[in-house]
Amino acid sequence: MILDRIWATGPEARLLPAEGLHGPTVAVMAMMSFVMIVVAAAGLALANAAGVVVSGSESRYIIELAAASAPELPRAVAAAKAAPGVRNVSAVPQSEMRKTLERWLGESANSPDLPIPAMATVELAPGADAAVVGKAVQSQVPAARFSAQSAQLKPLLASLRALQWLALALVLLMVSATAGAIVLAARGALDTHRPTVEIMHGIGATDRQVTRLFERKIAIDAIAGALAATVAAAAVLLLIGSGVSASAADLAWSSPYGADDFLVLALIPVAAVVIAVVVAHATLLRALRSSL
Amino acid sequence: MGRVQLSAIVQFESVGLRYGTGAEVLRDLDFTLSRGSFYFLTGASGAGKTSLLKLLYLAQKPTRGRIRMFEQDLSDAERESLPHFRRRIGVVFQDFRLIRHLSAYDNVALPLRIAGRVEKEINSAVREMLDWVGLGDRSGARPATLSGGEQQRVAIARAVVTQPDLLVADEPTGNVDAEMAKRLLHLFGALNDLGTTVVVATHDLGLIASNPGAEIMRLDSGALVDPTGLLRNPPRMDRRKTRP
């Protein structure tokens, strides 16, 4: 449908003067599409990050003991290991706990006077009952606290989800702004070429024939703008992506995007062009209906 | 010379037209135009000639009364149906209304392209028409490079290239010399012989005198002067017509 509107025959293409690829439509489409791609990319990266966090924590549980009960950690670990469905249990070394605390307490974290709680991570096999494991640990060490790692990550996940929704809202806002800009561009084009439109109507052109001329121009401008935006956005994302890859080299999560994500990002400029043409079509038909 | 069947192609019944909330510029128009006839529309400036022509070429709807054209009541016609009827009407505008960025050839070809004719057919029809109006060698020229008279001839070629059922011309000889005026009137006459109904708005008494077979419609302050009643009740019979 779009291609049909772009590849008009020679005489039809000549009905509007050739103006080249300048004018507000190209620039507006380029800017809007660029922002849409970058914001969508950020949203997808957040979604993937949340996914990584969730999948990494959903089978993980934590045994915590206050400093006073810390010596009971080996018994708690042994109880967990003996429970059904437990794949792995590993006590977090005191040195690592102190290293973590160093971020907040500095050198004081290494003070022997500082009470350090004890902690062990438990990885369950799929289908394992966490409640059974928790009871087994607490029957041996009543002071132990057994909790899901995901529960502690809930605030982080909520923030990531909120940012995803914000990204989606921004993309939709950009779509609305693009549609608004196309409405203005279509009306402006119609006003500029009003004499040609009147002549064509006068000698029997249908609204559809007149609309086709303007759709063609708007489609070409929209494609040019979307292409420019795609190239610019790809460059920016590659630049950011290379930085993320370098800093995440020591993490299991190496790339923020999967193949599906690239497909979604590639479809955004295509969707922007389709929206531009559809909006232009509707705007032009509506505007022409006000004439006889 | 030709014999034509005189049936109504246009019927106005109590037609009035006003722009906005102003006074009526046309009032109580009752007349019938016969298929294949030739009419001159005269009247002083401001009498309503251009407004009447606008009603005839469907650029305006009447504010009251009924208009039948091509055996259809078009007074309340849906706008989607109007292009079909407009393609049966050729219009020569007083200000030519050529598309500035198109060549003379493309301007003349426009009605045929809009009607969906194939390029081969368009090419021969347009070449023939441009030759006829004496612009065969200027087919590639844009309107801005043509004189007023040449532009008018392009406008006339565009109006007649589809051999319309109704030809409406607003001062078509206003910018051409006497010789070209004669040729253009001859072209209109030839089209008229083929069955086209021709309505020419003009102040040129010489033009009117050169076509004694034509009927004259005179507008006076928005009303049609029809002392003989012929416009309201045209003769419905075969008749032999004379041509300039």
Interface residues (C-beta under 8 A of the other chain):
Chain A: P11 E12 R14 L15 P17 P195 T196 E198 I199 M200 H201 G202 I203 G204 A205 T206 D207 Q209 R289 L292
Chain B: Y57 L58 A59 Q60 K61 R79 E80 L82 P83 H84 R86 R87 I89 V91 R97 L98 I99 H101 L102 D106 A109 L110 P111 R113 I114 A115 E119 R158
